[in-house]
Amino acid sequence: MTLENKKNSVNRSRVLIATGIYPPDIGGPATYLPQFISFLESKDYNVKVVTFSDISNNDSKNKKCDWPWRSLYVTCDGYLTPCCMQGSDPELINFGNMFKSPIKDILNNEKYQQFRNKLRSKKLIPLVCVNCPAYFRQKVLKI
């Protein structure tokens, strides 16, 4: 990159796009990102894409999913599940139902604690997380 190009790049408006998965090889809203990025670049924006896992932890050796500590996912019928990626099906995994128990009790129940302990472990990845692209895709992708 020449000095002139670098100056122009610095002066361009910047857009940071944060997404759960990128590239969108399994579908979902991120499939529209390439078109959106092209549009933004045609309007002279400098675009960078990162995944949520990049944002949550900068230590690439220890990156793990932090959903069960920082967020919760509730299905439309009230089930608390691990996340919106792999674990959003309450038939597959759920920790309780907010219409039957207080959320505080569900977040602290034995089943949820065991799930979080497995995520902390380097050897006991929860079965529902094994094929999760957000759990294993950890690189900042430059466009």
N, C-alpha and C positions, 0 to 999 in steps of 0.2 A: 504494500500500500504506500503510495507516495505521500509526501507531506501535505500536498494540496488535497488529496482524497481524504486523508486523516482529518484535516481541518473541517472539510465539508461533512464528514461523518459525525464529528463532535457537535457541530452546529445543528444537525438534524434533530427533530423531535424524536424521542425514544419511546417505544412501547414495549412493555414487559408482559408476556402472556404466560400465566401460570395455569397448568392443566394437570389432571391426574395421570394421564397417559399420553406420551408422544414418542414416536409417531403413532398414529391411530390405526395400528394394524388389526385391532379387534372391533373396530366400529365405534359408535358413540359420537358425541358432539365434536370431539377433536378431529373427526374426518373433514370438517369444514375449515380447519385451520390453514391448510396450504392455500386455499383460495383467499381467505381473509388476509393472510400474510402477504400474498401477491398484491392484493388491493392496497394494503397499507404501504408497501414498498413503492407502489406506483404513485402514491401521494407523498413520497419522499420521507417516510418514517423509517427509523432504524429499529428493527424488530428483533427481540430475543425471546426464546421459548424456554421455560424451565418446567420441570415436573414438581409436584408438591413435595415429593421426597427430597428434592434438591433444596427446597426452601427450609424444610424442617430440621435439617442436620447437615452441617458442612463437613463433618468427618466421614469421608467416603468408606473407611474401613468398618465403621460401626453404624451405618445407616440401616435403620429398621423402620418398620411402620409404627407411627405414633398415634394412630387414630383412637385406639381405646383409652388413651390418656388425655387427648386434647379435644375430642369430638364424640358425638354419638349419632347413630343413624337409627331413625325410627320409621318403620314401614307404615303405610297408610292404615293398617289395622292395629297399630300400636306396639308391634314387636321391636325390641331393641336388638339390632344385629351389629356385627363388627364394623361394617362400612358399606359404602355404596358400590364397591368394586365386585369382589367375589362373594362377600358374605351378606348380601342383601336379601337373600331368600330365607324367610323364617322357617321354612320346612327343612332347610339344610342346617342352619344354625341360628339360634336366638338365645338371649339371656333372660328373657321374661317379657311380660306385656304390661305396658304402662297403664292400661285400663284395669288391670287386676292387682298391680303392686305399685307403690311409689317408685319413681325413677331412681331416687337416692338408694333405695333398697336393692334395686336391680343392678345399679352400678357397683355396688359393694358385695353382691352375692358371691357365693363360692365358685359358681360356673364362670362368671366374668373374671374373677381374680385368677383362676386357673388359666384362662385364655391369655390374660396379660402376662402371666408368668412364663407361658410357653413362648410368647413373642420376645420376651427378654432373653430367653435361652438361645444359644447359637445352634443347638442340636435338636430342639423340640419345636420346630415350626408347626403351628396349627395346620391341620389338614386343609382347611378351607383357604389358607394363604399360599399353599404350595405352588399353584400356578398363577398367582396374582401378578400381573405385569407392573402394578404400582409398587409392590413390595420389592421386586427384583430390578426394576429399571431405575437407575440412580444417576445417570449422566445428565449434565446440562447440555442441551442440544442447541448448537448455534445454527442459525439460518442465514 
